[in-house]
């Protein structure tokens, strides 16, 4: 029982740390009205990174969802970009450009970064208009205490019954 309380406390601290990190990043210059744009927009300037991302499981993770999983929040939040966030993935029909885990899943909204790069590329201001990757961002989906593959298999087996 004591171990469970310690794990809950540790997870809670990690989430609070990620939230605090996001707040600090916004204070560093990312406007609150920034929008998600999708990896295809990032590709225009970051081709090397885009090609590298395309070789990862993150680039095709949405295709792993089966049946109604594409509508389940617990599934979609880890197989898309910014599900549950203002301007993030909402559905295949409305936001297909945010399927899969893309650049903005870690870096946040890219619209201000793109606009700053277009308007004054030599100023370097564009570099201040993108989030640096928060330290604990991966644990939102890659939590060592939760076997998501096992949960998916169990859910799929229950659906077949």
N, CA, C and O of each residue as an XYZ file, in Angstrom:
644
protein
N       0.831     -1.191      0.000
C       0.000      0.000      0.000
C       0.877      1.257      0.000
O       0.595      2.216     -0.718
N       1.935      1.245      0.803
C       2.815      2.402      0.887
C       3.494      2.648     -0.462
O       3.670      3.793     -0.878
N       3.873      1.561     -1.139
C       4.521      1.686     -2.446
C       3.587      2.360     -3.450
O       4.026      3.195     -4.241
N       2.306      2.004     -3.423
C       1.323      2.608     -4.322
C       1.208      4.110     -4.091
O       1.112      4.880     -5.047
N       1.218      4.532     -2.823
C       1.136      5.961     -2.519
C       2.368      6.690     -3.033
O       2.271      7.816     -3.518
N       3.520      6.051     -2.926
C       4.760      6.647     -3.419
C       4.705      6.784     -4.941
O       5.120      7.806     -5.487
N       4.195      5.757     -5.627
C       4.080      5.819     -7.087
C       3.108      6.913     -7.520
O       3.380      7.650     -8.468
N       1.993      7.016     -6.836
C       1.015      8.059     -7.166
C       1.630      9.436     -6.948
O       1.451     10.337     -7.768
N       2.349      9.600     -5.853
C       2.986     10.885     -5.569
C       4.038     11.211     -6.628
O       4.126     12.353     -7.079
N       4.827     10.228     -7.026
C       5.856     10.452     -8.037
C       5.242     10.823     -9.380
O       5.719     11.736    -10.054
N       4.193     10.119     -9.768
C       3.503     10.432    -11.033
C       2.894     11.823    -10.986
O       2.969     12.571    -11.961
N       2.289     12.175     -9.852
C       1.681     13.493     -9.708
C       2.721     14.596     -9.836
O       2.473     15.619    -10.474
N       3.871     14.391     -9.236
C       4.947     15.376     -9.348
C       5.421     15.517    -10.783
O       5.719     16.623    -11.234
N       5.492     14.406    -11.501
C       5.899     14.455    -12.910
C       4.922     15.260    -13.747
O       5.334     16.069    -14.578
N       3.629     15.045    -13.534
C       2.600     15.794    -14.264
C       2.666     17.272    -13.909
O       2.608     18.124    -14.795
N       2.788     17.585    -12.618
C       2.890     18.977    -12.203
C       4.135     19.636    -12.786
O       4.104     20.807    -13.165
N       5.225     18.884    -12.857
C       6.454     19.410    -13.459
C       6.267     19.726    -14.925
O       6.743     20.754    -15.409
N       5.579     18.854    -15.636
C       5.313     19.087    -17.066
C       4.435     20.308    -17.258
O       4.671     21.105    -18.165
N       3.418     20.466    -16.411
C       2.540     21.633    -16.504
C       3.326     22.902    -16.208
O       3.209     23.891    -16.932
N       4.119     22.877    -15.156
C       4.919     24.053    -14.820
C       5.884     24.388    -15.945
O       6.090     25.561    -16.259
N       6.476     23.371    -16.551
C       7.386     23.598    -17.674
C       6.679     24.240    -18.840
O       7.239     25.124    -19.489
N       5.459     23.818    -19.124
C       4.683     24.405    -20.218
C       4.367     25.863    -19.936
O       4.443     26.698    -20.838
N       4.011     26.182    -18.692
C       3.709     27.560    -18.332
C       4.945     28.421    -18.517
O       4.852     29.526    -19.050
N       6.099     27.935    -18.088
C       7.336     28.704    -18.253
C       7.680     28.896    -19.715
O       8.178     29.956    -20.095
N       7.426     27.896    -20.542
C       7.726     28.030    -21.961
C       6.860     29.093    -22.605
O       7.342     29.852    -23.445
N       5.590     29.165    -22.230
C       4.738     30.215    -22.773
C       5.252     31.579    -22.339
O       5.230     32.531    -23.119
N       5.713     31.677    -21.100
C       6.248     32.946    -20.623
C       7.470     33.351    -21.429
O       7.796     34.536    -21.500
N       8.159     32.378    -22.044
C       9.373     32.662    -22.807
C       9.078     33.189    -24.210
O      10.020     33.515    -24.931
N       7.820     33.289    -24.629
C       7.553     33.917    -25.907
C       6.576     33.230    -26.834
O       6.256     33.797    -27.879
N       6.079     32.043    -26.519
C       5.111     31.392    -27.391
C       3.736     32.002    -27.094
O       3.231     31.869    -25.980
N       3.131     32.665    -28.075
C       1.835     33.313    -27.829
C       0.744     32.307    -27.486
O       0.755     31.174    -27.968
N      -0.177     32.725    -26.668
C      -1.264     31.841    -26.262
C      -2.220     31.546    -27.411
O      -2.968     30.570    -27.348
N      -2.211     32.356    -28.444
C      -3.098     32.113    -29.578
C      -2.423     31.299    -30.692
O      -2.958     31.192    -31.796
N      -1.269     30.737    -30.405
C      -0.578     29.899    -31.398
C      -1.446     28.688    -31.715
O      -2.194     28.209    -30.864
N      -1.337     28.192    -32.967
C      -2.163     27.072    -33.431
C      -1.292     25.877    -33.825
O      -0.109     26.015    -34.135
N      -1.923     24.702    -33.799
C      -1.263     23.501    -34.306
C      -1.372     23.509    -35.824
O      -2.432     23.816    -36.369
N      -0.288     23.175    -36.506
C      -0.263     23.255    -37.964
C      -0.018     21.914    -38.649
O      -0.349     21.766    -39.825
N       0.545     20.943    -37.959
C       0.829     19.635    -38.547
C       2.255     19.531    -39.081
O       2.871     20.531    -39.451
N       2.752     18.331    -39.113
C       4.146     18.067    -39.497
C       4.468     18.467    -40.933
O       5.612     18.805    -41.237
N       3.485     18.434    -41.808
C       3.755     18.823    -43.194
C       4.211     20.270    -43.297
O       4.987     20.610    -44.191
N       3.744     21.124    -42.400
C       4.198     22.518    -42.372
C       5.627     22.599    -41.831
O       6.421     23.412    -42.304
N       5.952     21.779    -40.863
C       7.304     21.773    -40.280
C       8.331     21.310    -41.315
O       9.472     21.772    -41.339
N       7.891     20.386    -42.163
C       8.765     19.791    -43.170
C       9.398     20.846    -44.079
O      10.526     20.662    -44.535
N       8.702     21.934    -44.348
C       9.211     22.950    -45.269
C      10.599     23.446    -44.881
O      11.422     23.713    -45.757
N      10.869     23.572    -43.601
C      12.183     24.054    -43.141
C      13.019     22.976    -42.454
O      14.238     23.105    -42.339
N      12.365     21.930    -42.007
C      13.048     20.904    -41.205
C      12.966     19.540    -41.888
O      12.513     18.564    -41.290
N      13.402     19.480    -43.134
C      13.288     18.249    -43.925
C      14.055     17.088    -43.304
O      13.553     15.964    -43.273
N      15.246     17.340    -42.817
C      16.063     16.270    -42.220
C      15.333     15.655    -41.017
O      15.269     14.434    -40.876
N      14.797     16.501    -40.173
C      14.082     16.033    -38.989
C      12.787     15.315    -39.390
O      12.411     14.309    -38.789
N      12.121     15.843    -40.401
C      10.878     15.239    -40.882
C      11.134     13.832    -41.408
O      10.399     12.899    -41.086
N      12.177     13.682    -42.216
C      12.501     12.357    -42.766
C      12.888     11.384    -41.653
O      12.550     10.201    -41.709
N      13.577     11.875    -40.672
C      13.951     11.037    -39.533
C      12.704     10.598    -38.767
O      12.582      9.433    -38.391
N      11.784     11.528    -38.537
C      10.523     11.221    -37.848
C       9.719     10.191    -38.634
O       9.119      9.298    -38.036
N       9.696     10.295    -39.946
C       8.925      9.368    -40.777
C       9.353      7.913    -40.576
O       8.565      7.001    -40.824
N      10.568      7.689    -40.137
C      11.084      6.335    -39.923
C      10.737      5.790    -38.534
O      11.053      4.643    -38.218
N      10.093      6.607    -37.716
C       9.764      6.184    -36.358
C       8.338      5.624    -36.282
O       7.532      5.820    -37.192
N       8.049      4.936    -35.198
C       6.694      4.428    -34.959
C       5.713      5.573    -34.728
O       4.519      5.429    -34.992
N       6.207      6.705    -34.237
C       5.328      7.848    -33.999
C       4.638      8.310    -35.281
O       3.506      8.790    -35.238
N       5.314      8.166    -36.419
C       4.777      8.644    -37.698
C       3.609      7.804    -38.214
O       2.856      8.254    -39.077
N       3.460      6.610    -37.699
C       2.397      5.716    -38.185
C       1.545      5.133    -37.056
O       0.779      4.196    -37.283
N       1.666      5.659    -35.883
C       1.017      5.081    -34.704
C      -0.515      5.151    -34.773
O      -1.188      4.334    -34.145
N      -1.070      6.092    -35.509
C      -2.532      6.187    -35.610
C      -3.118      4.943    -36.281
O      -4.215      4.505    -35.934
N      -2.396      4.388    -37.223
C      -2.871      3.205    -37.960
C      -2.997      1.977    -37.066
O      -3.644      1.004    -37.452
N      -2.396      2.001    -35.886
C      -2.514      0.869    -34.959
C      -3.886      0.788    -34.310
O      -4.285     -0.272    -33.827
N      -4.612      1.904    -34.296
C      -5.938      1.909    -33.681
C      -6.892      1.071    -34.513
O      -6.849      1.090    -35.743
N      -7.755      0.333    -33.823
C      -8.703     -0.560    -34.498
C     -10.134     -0.218    -34.101
O     -10.418      0.078    -32.940
N     -11.021     -0.262    -35.078
C     -12.444     -0.074    -34.810
C     -12.752      1.232    -34.105
O     -12.330      2.306    -34.535
N     -13.501      1.121    -33.006
C     -13.929      2.297    -32.243
C     -12.797      2.979    -31.476
O     -13.006      4.041    -30.890
N     -11.614      2.393    -31.472
C     -10.493      3.009    -30.758
C     -10.192      4.407    -31.290
O      -9.679      5.248    -30.551
N     -10.506      4.670    -32.566
C     -10.248      5.996    -33.138
C     -11.148      7.066    -32.524
O     -10.974      8.254    -32.794
N     -12.110      6.648    -31.698
C     -13.011      7.586    -31.034
C     -12.862      7.572    -29.513
O     -13.514      8.353    -28.820
N     -12.019      6.698    -28.997
C     -11.834      6.586    -27.548
C     -10.715      7.511    -27.084
O      -9.582      7.415    -27.554
N     -11.038      8.392    -26.172
C     -10.067      9.371    -25.676
C      -8.798      8.709    -25.143
O      -7.695      9.187    -25.405
N      -8.947      7.609    -24.394
C      -7.781      6.943    -23.821
C      -6.821      6.415    -24.891
O      -5.621      6.291    -24.645
N      -7.347      6.108    -26.068
C      -6.513      5.616    -27.167
C      -5.966      6.774    -28.005
O      -4.772      6.857    -28.293
N      -6.881      7.656    -28.381
C      -6.542      8.741    -29.304
C      -5.498      9.694    -28.720
O      -4.677     10.236    -29.460
N      -5.522      9.901    -27.413
C      -4.597     10.874    -26.827
C      -3.125     10.508    -27.039
O      -2.268     11.393    -27.048
N      -2.826      9.241    -27.207
C      -1.434      8.824    -27.410
C      -1.122      8.460    -28.864
O       0.005      8.081    -29.181
N      -2.106      8.573    -29.732
C      -1.901      8.206    -31.134
C      -2.096      9.399    -32.068
O      -2.130      9.240    -33.288
N      -2.222     10.593    -31.490
C      -2.430     11.805    -32.267
C      -1.624     12.949    -31.661
O      -0.921     12.782    -30.664
N      -1.744     14.096    -32.281
C      -1.065     15.288    -31.783
C      -2.069     16.211    -31.109
O      -3.021     16.678    -31.733
N      -1.844     16.463    -29.840
C      -2.574     17.467    -29.056
C      -4.050     17.156    -28.855
O      -4.859     18.079    -28.759
N      -4.419     15.889    -28.788
C      -5.811     15.553    -28.486
C      -6.169     16.130    -27.115
O      -5.405     16.003    -26.159
N      -7.326     16.755    -27.035
C      -7.762     17.340    -25.766
C      -7.238     18.742    -25.529
O      -7.617     19.381    -24.547
N      -6.376     19.234    -26.404
C      -5.841     20.586    -26.296
C      -6.590     21.496    -27.267
O      -7.023     21.033    -28.322
N      -6.752     22.759    -26.945
C      -7.409     23.672    -27.893
C      -6.668     23.679    -29.237
O      -5.470     23.957    -29.298
N      -7.396     23.372    -30.298
C      -6.791     23.358    -31.633
C      -6.095     22.065    -31.993
O      -5.551     21.942    -33.090
N      -6.100     21.094    -31.089
C      -5.457     19.810    -31.347
C      -6.375     18.853    -32.093
O      -7.458     19.231    -32.540
N      -5.929     17.616    -32.218
C      -6.704     16.585    -32.911
C      -8.082     16.450    -32.271
O      -8.217     16.397    -31.048
N      -9.107     16.395    -33.132
C     -10.463     16.164    -32.635
C     -11.076     14.923    -33.261
O     -11.747     14.148    -32.579
N     -10.847     14.729    -34.573
C     -11.378     13.549    -35.249
C     -10.675     13.386    -36.592
O     -10.020     14.304    -37.085
N     -10.827     12.198    -37.170
C     -10.246     11.925    -38.488
C     -10.838     12.874    -39.525
O     -10.138     13.343    -40.422
N     -12.110     13.145    -39.396
C     -12.795     14.002    -40.371
C     -12.373     15.464    -40.237
O     -12.173     16.139    -41.247
N     -12.237     15.960    -39.018
C     -11.975     17.385    -38.801
C     -10.502     17.765    -38.791
O     -10.144     18.848    -39.253
N      -9.649     16.901    -38.279
C      -8.226     17.259    -38.137
C      -7.301     16.116    -38.575
O      -6.470     15.663    -37.787
N      -7.436     15.648    -39.814
C      -6.581     14.545    -40.263
C      -5.090     14.911    -40.287
O      -4.236     14.026    -40.237
N      -4.779     16.197    -40.363
C      -3.380     16.629    -40.372
C      -2.697     16.482    -39.014
O      -1.495     16.721    -38.898
N      -3.452     16.091    -37.988
C      -2.863     15.905    -36.659
C      -2.912     14.451    -36.195
O      -2.725     14.160    -35.014
N      -3.169     13.537    -37.144
C      -3.061     12.115    -36.822
C      -1.592     11.801    -36.582
O      -0.716     12.473    -37.126
N      -1.323     10.805    -35.788
C       0.025     10.370    -35.430
C       0.665     11.336    -34.432
O       0.135     12.416    -34.167
N       1.786     10.938    -33.898
C       2.502     11.762    -32.915
C       3.553     12.556    -33.680
O       4.596     12.027    -34.063
N       3.261     13.819    -33.892
C       4.080     14.686    -34.733
C       4.925     15.652    -33.907
O       4.918     15.604    -32.677
N       5.632     16.503    -34.581
C       6.530     17.492    -33.961
C       5.864     18.235    -32.801
O       6.431     18.367    -31.716
N       4.650     18.713    -33.059
C       3.962     19.558    -32.094
C       3.455     18.799    -30.871
O       3.053     19.420    -29.887
N       3.466     17.484    -30.914
C       3.086     16.705    -29.733
C       4.062     16.995    -28.593
O       3.684     16.951    -27.422
N       5.297     17.286    -28.933
C       6.314     17.607    -27.925
C       6.642     19.099    -27.891
O       6.831     19.669    -26.817
N       6.710     19.723    -29.051
C       7.127     21.127    -29.132
C       5.988     22.125    -28.964
O       6.236     23.317    -28.788
N       4.758     21.661    -29.016
C       3.631     22.574    -28.916
C       3.302     23.226    -30.245
O       3.911     22.914    -31.269
N       2.344     24.126    -30.224
C       1.843     24.765    -31.428
C       2.959     25.453    -32.209
O       3.804     26.141    -31.637
N       2.944     25.253    -33.525
C       4.019     25.776    -34.369
C       3.696     27.008    -35.179
O       4.574     27.527    -35.868
N       2.457     27.502    -35.125
C       2.079     28.611    -36.008
C       2.915     29.865    -35.777
O       3.320     30.505    -36.747
N       3.183     30.236    -34.542
C       3.963     31.448    -34.265
C       5.402     31.291    -34.745
O       6.001     32.245    -35.242
N       5.948     30.105    -34.598
C       7.305     29.801    -35.067
C       7.381     30.004    -36.582
O       8.316     30.624    -37.087
N       6.394     29.479    -37.294
C       6.372     29.589    -38.751
C       6.207     31.042    -39.185
O       6.928     31.509    -40.067
N       5.277     31.754    -38.581
C       5.037     33.160    -38.948
C       6.272     34.020    -38.694
O       6.614     34.873    -39.513
N       6.940     33.800    -37.569
C       8.140     34.580    -37.256
C       9.264     34.272    -38.246
O      10.014     35.167    -38.637
N       9.378     33.010    -38.647
C      10.417     32.634    -39.614
C      10.147     33.239    -40.986
O      11.079     33.625    -41.691
N       8.877     33.323    -41.367
C       8.505     33.914    -42.660
C       8.729     35.423    -42.666
O       9.232     35.973    -43.646
N       8.360     36.092    -41.581
C       8.400     37.550    -41.562
C       9.806     38.119    -41.345
O      10.122     39.187    -41.870
N      10.636     37.435    -40.594
C      11.987     37.946    -40.336
C      12.950     36.797    -40.076
O      13.398     36.613    -38.944
N      13.278     36.020    -41.109
C      14.114     34.839    -40.900
C      15.501     35.141    -40.340
O      16.081     34.315    -39.636
N      16.033     36.320    -40.651
C      17.378     36.654    -40.185
C      17.424     37.115    -38.729
O      18.497     37.160    -38.127
N      16.272     37.457    -38.163
C      16.254     37.996    -36.793
C      16.500     36.929    -35.732
O      16.995     37.233    -34.647
N      16.156     35.682    -36.042
C      16.283     34.620    -35.040
C      15.119     34.597    -34.063
O      15.072     33.747    -33.174
N      14.167     35.536    -34.223
C      13.011     35.594    -33.331
C      12.177     34.329    -33.415
O      11.515     33.956    -32.446
N      12.201     33.663    -34.570
C      11.446     32.433    -34.769
C      11.831     31.358    -33.767
O      11.005     30.522    -33.399
N      13.102     31.378    -33.317
C      13.578     30.367    -32.370
C      12.942     30.541    -30.994
O      12.875     29.592    -30.212
N      12.481     31.736    -30.704
C      11.840     32.001    -29.417
C      10.352     31.673    -29.462
O       9.680     31.706    -28.432
N       9.835     31.359    -30.642
C       8.400     31.132    -30.826
C       8.061     29.652    -30.957
O       7.093     29.294    -31.628
N       8.839     28.808    -30.333
C       8.545     27.372    -30.323
C       8.950     26.820    -28.965
O       9.949     27.248    -28.387
N       8.193     25.894    -28.468
C       8.512     25.292    -27.176
C       9.735     24.401    -27.276
O       9.885     23.647    -28.237
N      10.583     24.484    -26.311
C      11.638     23.486    -26.156
C      10.934     22.268    -25.547
O       9.969     22.426    -24.800
N      11.393     21.089    -25.851
C      10.705     19.878    -25.400
C      10.771     19.778    -23.872
O      11.858     19.713    -23.299
N       9.596     19.764    -23.212
C       9.585     19.601    -21.757
C      10.199     18.260    -21.362
O      10.035     17.263    -22.066
N      10.888     18.242    -20.262
C      11.643     17.059    -19.830
C      10.774     15.808    -19.703
O      11.209     14.726    -20.097
N       9.584     15.924    -19.174
C       8.766     14.744    -18.898
C       7.645     14.520    -19.897
O       6.692     13.802    -19.592
N       7.730     15.107    -21.073
C       6.623     15.024    -22.028
C       6.344     13.584    -22.460
O       5.189     13.252    -22.729
N       7.326     12.746    -22.532
C       7.147     11.368    -23.014
C       6.269     10.528    -22.092
O       5.557      9.639    -22.560
N       6.312     10.797    -20.791
C       5.583      9.953    -19.851
C       4.070     10.123    -19.945
O       3.322      9.351    -19.345
N       3.617     11.121    -20.688
C       2.177     11.239    -20.887
C       1.642      9.970    -21.556
O       0.524      9.543    -21.268
N       2.420      9.377    -22.430
C       2.017      8.133    -23.114
C       2.919      6.952    -22.763
O       2.453      5.816    -22.673
N       4.183      7.215    -22.568
C       5.148      6.152    -22.261
C       5.386      6.095    -20.760
O       6.463      6.433    -20.270
N       4.363      5.662    -20.044
C       4.434      5.578    -18.595
C       4.917      4.182    -18.202
O       4.274      3.191    -18.548
N       6.028      4.089    -17.494
C       6.551      2.759    -17.136
C       5.649      1.984    -16.192
O       5.847      0.784    -16.002
N       4.670      2.638    -15.602
C       3.770      1.971    -14.660
C       2.495      1.452    -15.328
O       1.678      0.788    -14.690
N       2.335      1.760    -16.616
C       1.132      1.339    -17.332
C       1.546      0.610    -18.607
O       2.246      1.177    -19.446
N       1.122     -0.629    -18.756
C       1.400     -1.391    -19.968
C       0.246     -1.161    -20.937
O      -0.755     -1.878    -20.911
N       0.397     -0.159    -21.786
C      -0.692      0.217    -22.692
C      -0.985     -0.869    -23.730
O      -2.130     -1.043    -24.146
N       0.047     -1.594    -24.142
C      -0.170     -2.678    -25.104
C      -1.075     -3.741    -24.481
O      -1.991     -4.244    -25.132
N      -0.817     -4.072    -23.245
C      -1.641     -5.054    -22.527
C      -3.076     -4.548    -22.364
O      -4.028     -5.312    -22.524
N      -3.228     -3.273    -22.049
C      -4.568     -2.692    -21.914
C      -5.329     -2.746    -23.238
O      -6.521     -3.054    -23.254
N      -4.649     -2.450    -24.347
C      -5.297     -2.491    -25.669
C      -5.733     -3.911    -26.007
O      -6.841     -4.126    -26.498
N      -4.865     -4.872    -25.746
C      -5.205     -6.263    -26.038
C      -6.404     -6.716    -25.215
O      -7.281     -7.411    -25.729
N      -6.451     -6.333    -23.956
C      -7.563     -6.686    -23.080
C      -8.857     -6.037    -23.571
O      -9.902     -6.686    -23.610
N      -8.791     -4.770    -23.942
C      -9.967     -4.056    -24.445
C     -10.485     -4.678    -25.735
O     -11.693     -4.821    -25.919
N      -9.571     -5.048    -26.627
C      -9.968     -5.665    -27.904
C     -10.592     -7.036    -27.674
O     -11.542     -7.407    -28.363
N     -10.075     -7.780    -26.726
C     -10.640     -9.105    -26.418
C     -12.050     -8.959    -25.852
O     -12.931     -9.760    -26.166
N     -12.265     -7.942    -25.023
C     -13.596     -7.707    -24.452
C     -14.587     -7.289    -25.526
O     -15.761     -7.652    -25.452
N     -14.138     -6.531    -26.524
C     -15.015     -6.087    -27.612
C     -15.483     -7.257    -28.474
O     -16.586     -7.229    -29.020
N     -14.648     -8.275    -28.593
C     -14.978     -9.444    -29.419
C     -16.013    -10.339    -28.769
O     -16.652    -11.146    -29.444
N     -16.184    -10.200    -27.455
C     -17.129    -11.058    -26.720
C     -18.561    -10.725    -27.070
O     -19.485    -11.346    -26.545
